[in-house]
């Protein structure tokens, strides 16, 4: 496949989407239909992407920043495994609360 090409094989309501940007991206979905969306990149240039790729990129922004923040600013580094799990869960819930506050307030 060349860059920007895509194909959507379908069986009933299950779509398998293959799209090539820098690398091939393979997605399986039942939620969206086979359609293309125009998305602007950070320089303002319009780019055509499948709808499920655009939705995935939009939703992964919060996950990536959560992983980045909890890895960098962990509350505790050395302890027993169950304490690490509880500490990690506390870090993630604190980050999620902060993210939702910043998004909606």
N, C-alpha and C positions, 0 to 999 in steps of 0.2 A: 504494500500500500504506500502511496505517496502521502506527504504531509497534508493534512486537512481532509483526506478522504475518510469516508465512513460507510458502514453497512449495518443493516438491521434485520437479521433473520428473526422470524417470529413463529411461535407455536401457541395457538389460542391467545392467552393474555400475557404470555411471558416473552419479553423482548430481550434479545442478546445484542448488545451494541458494541461494535468495534470501531474505534476512532483513532486516528494517528495524529499526534501533535509532534512532540520530540520523540516520544516512544508510543508504542501501541497501548491503548487503554481498552480494557474489556470489562463491560458492565452487564449484569443481568438484573432486570427490573420487571415488576408487574405494575408499578405505580404510574409511570409516565408513558406516553405514547411516543412513537417515532417522529420526532420533530426537531428542527434546528432552532437555535436561539442566537441572537446577536448579542455579544458581550463586549464591553469596552475593557481594555487592559489598563494598566496604571499610567500609560503614556497617552491614553485617549484613543488609541487605534481600535477600530471595530474588528471583532473576530467572530467567526461563525463556529458554534459548538453545539453538540447534542444537548438537549434540555437536561438530561440526567447528570451530565458532567458539570454543567453550570450549577445545578442544585447542590451537588456534592461539594463543589468548591466553596459555595456560599456557606454551607453548614459546617465545613471542616475548619473554618477560621477560628471558631471558639475552642475547638478541641486542640488544635495545634498550639494556641497561646496558653491553654490550660496546662498542657504537657510541658511546655517551655517554662512556665512560671513555677510549677510544682517541682520540677527537676532542679532548677537553679536555687530556689529558696526553700529547700526542705527544712522542716522544723527540727528534725533530729536525724543524725547520720548513723550512729552506732547504737544498736539495741537489739533485743531479741526479735524474731520474725513477727510474732503476733503484735508486738508494740509498733513495729514498722508499718504493718498493715493498718492499724488504727490511726497512726500518725498520717499515713498517706490519705486515708479516707477523710480525715479532718482537713488536711490541706486541700483536697479536691473540692470538698463542700464549701470551704471558705472561698476558694477561687470562683466556684460557680455562683455563689451569692454575690461576690464583687462584680462578676461579669454581668449578671442580670440587673444589678443595681445600676451599673454604668450604662446598660443598654436601654432600660425603661425609665430611669429617673433623670 
